Amino acid sequence: MVSFFQLLGHRRDGVRLTAKDGLRQVWFTTVTVWLALLLGTLVGSANLGWTCPTLPGCRIDSFWPGDAPAQVHMLFRTVLLLSVVLVWFVTLRSWAVQPRAVRLVSTLTTAIATLYLVLVDSVVMGANWQFFALLHIVVGGGLFVSVTALLIVFLRYGQRVPIKKKLPVDAAATTGTRGLIRDFVALTKPRIISLLLLTTLAAMLLAVDHAHPISFGLVMWTLLGGYLAAGGANAINMYLDRDVDALMGRTSRRPLPSSRLRPIDALIFGLLLNVLAFVVLALSSNVLAGALAIGGSIYYVLVYTRLLKRTTTQNIVIGGAAGAVPPLVGWAAVTGHINLAALLLFAIIFYWTPPHFWALALLRRADYARAGIPMLPVAHGEAETKWQILLYSFLMVAISVLPTPLRITGLLYLVVALGLGVWFIRLAFKLFREPGTRMAWPLYKYSLLYLALLFGALVVDHLLMLSLA
């Protein structure tokens, strides 16, 4: 079983890193941080903060500027981001192979470096400028002290400690670096996230108007932040559900039930992804988008996985709100606030989730029963589940047509929403009327297509109305 920390503490071929290798990393990280602070001092003393007023690029219409002062500012941002990434890497590696003193100082340095990055973002965006400008100078000084202390502590303790952990030969032979990377990617459930990212992108495009333009950079950074948040939540979900995953045929081959990864690695990986998600979203768009993404992760992990999944048949109804958060993140990333249109997108996904998931639960009823999870088909039977699917299908379609009477969308969307909704109800009604679960799979597959086409119709209708305005 290969450890996440072991991967950080060893080369790709499984050979141990020496103390000299670790010292090179710490030296390079320290010098990079020093360079970032030096550039930051230059930007502040020359009053170059105003030259790049947007994030993550320097201008709304261009990422890298053409004038020299703004180029210095962008160089500062680039080196600072690199230095923070290096500090994170050194800290993760130190927790695998270094003594307590190195671990503590590196962790403190990581916290200060991340805070400094957030404060620089606040200064750029002009939020309470004088306060944040003063605070970021103080934190910058703290970062200089902590990273210098890290180098000193490593010189005193770290390089004298041989790395005792060695990559197991059998695990290295059966898994390897590529297999290990695949397992960590599998923890994020990329196929599930793809639909979440689609709804995020649709919400961003729907939020665009003359007052709220959009850029390619903003879209890419927001989607990256959304993937990190959802992927981190999924990794923590696998950590919490590793016992029941081992009992279900559909999930028994996941990395944790198969013992290809340690549970603690999945937990740390998930937490790290969520921290990175907040930083990416807060820096590239605004704090509200980052807070919504992290709030969705916390809701999914604590409310759905921890509190509801194993205790009530309403687990997927209440817990489904977590999957409806991505459109709110996308909307907030563009506009900086949440309004009725964004809440309608949330509601559509909220009412879509039960019929979508219960159709799959009908097919996996034996798995859930074996794992002791009270999904609706297990607790109340097939007939009740079919009735609830039909009921929620009607509610979902009723919610889906509201954007037009509320003048958020036009007639084109209304026609498409009605057509897609009628077909959804038709499949749900056939499932309700026919014995057995033959229609559960067609309904499940169509539910995925339904949501994608519905949000696509929202975007096309909105952009058409915007072009005609």
Order of alpha helices (4+ residues) and beta strands (2+ residues): alpha-alpha-alpha-alpha-alpha-alpha-alpha-alpha-alpha-alpha-alpha-alpha-alpha-alpha-alpha-alpha-alpha-alpha-alpha
